[in-house]
Amino acid sequence: MANIKSAKKRILVERRNAERNKDVKSAIKTAVKKVYAAIDAKDKAAAEASLKEAEAMIASAAQKGILHDKTASRKISRLTIAVNKVA
């Protein structure tokens, strides 16, 4: 356990940030699943709508540093390609 005041504060801040990052990542996973569910149902309109939401969440997470920029780009690219393949 830390003895120095700044180290104790650092632990609290890291815990808070970890919880927030976990919540954001979980929300992104849910949004991505929503896109793939619409794709499986062959509902292009719903897939495009949910893609827009997921893309915004992923971009926001990348901007905040929760996801790496290239990871976010890869996720968005793969989702977009999958939605475009829906007939």
Backbone hydrogen bonds, N-H to C=O, Kabsch-Sander energy under -0.5 kcal/mol:
donor,donor_aa,acceptor,acceptor_aa,energy
8,K,4,I,-2.1
9,K,5,K,-2.2
10,R,6,S,-2.2
11,I,7,A,-1.9
12,L,8,K,-1.7
13,V,9,K,-2.6
14,E,10,R,-2.6
15,R,11,I,-2.1
16,R,12,L,-2.2
17,N,13,V,-2.6
18,A,14,E,-2.3
19,E,15,R,-2.2
20,R,16,R,-2.1
21,N,17,N,-2.9
22,K,18,A,-2.3
23,D,19,E,-2.2
24,V,20,R,-2.4
25,K,21,N,-2.7
26,S,22,K,-2.2
27,A,23,D,-2.2
28,I,24,V,-2.2
29,K,25,K,-2.3
30,T,26,S,-2.1
31,A,27,A,-2.3
32,V,28,I,-2.5
33,K,29,K,-2.2
34,K,30,T,-1.9
35,V,31,A,-1.7
36,Y,32,V,-2.3
37,A,33,K,-2.2
38,A,34,K,-1.9
39,I,35,V,-2.0
40,D,36,Y,-2.5
41,A,37,A,-1.6
42,K,39,I,-1.5
43,D,38,A,-2.5
44,K,42,K,-0.9
47,A,43,D,-2.3
48,E,44,K,-2.6
49,A,45,A,-2.1
50,S,46,A,-2.7
51,L,47,A,-2.1
52,K,48,E,-1.9
53,E,49,A,-1.5
54,A,50,S,-2.5
55,E,51,L,-3.0
56,A,52,K,-1.8
57,M,53,E,-2.1
58,I,54,A,-2.6
59,A,55,E,-2.5
60,S,56,A,-2.2
61,A,57,M,-2.2
62,A,58,I,-2.1
63,Q,59,A,-2.2
64,K,60,S,-1.9
65,G,61,A,-0.6
65,G,62,A,-0.7
66,I,61,A,-2.4
67,L,61,A,-1.1
72,A,68,H,-2.4
73,S,69,D,-2.4
74,R,70,K,-2.3
75,K,71,T,-2.4
76,I,72,A,-2.6
77,S,73,S,-2.6
78,R,74,R,-2.5
79,L,75,K,-2.2
80,T,76,I,-2.6
81,I,77,S,-2.4
82,A,78,R,-2.1
83,V,79,L,-2.4
84,N,80,T,-2.4
85,K,81,I,-1.2
86,V,83,V,-1.2
